[in-house]
Amino acid sequence: MELASTLAYLPLAATLAGILAGLAAGRLFVLRRALWLIAGLSLVALVLIVQLATVTEGHEAEAFQPFVVLTGALFPALFGAIVGLVGGNALRRRALPE
């Protein structure tokens, strides 16, 4: 039951963490600096995709952890960071004096 609950709550927690990180980055930094958050998450995702692509026949069990991290944590965090970044950038622009 612990594995099932971890797999169920991991995407939700990663999405919320990504939204909060993107919101903070979009609110506090200019857009170019905040895009480094998305670039970093994308780089880690690319490394995990390469790991999954290099799994050989007979070693499929080794692909479970990178797959879970990629689909359960990195992709939701990446999408959450994009949404939070757009929202934080809008809040920053709204707070600027005209």
Buried (B, 14 or more C-beta within 10 A) or exposed (E): EEEEEEEEEBBEBBBBBBBBBBBBBBBEBEBEEBBEBBEEBEEBBEEBBEBEEEBEEEEEEBBEEBBBBBBBBBBBBBBBBBBBBBBBBEEBEEEEEE
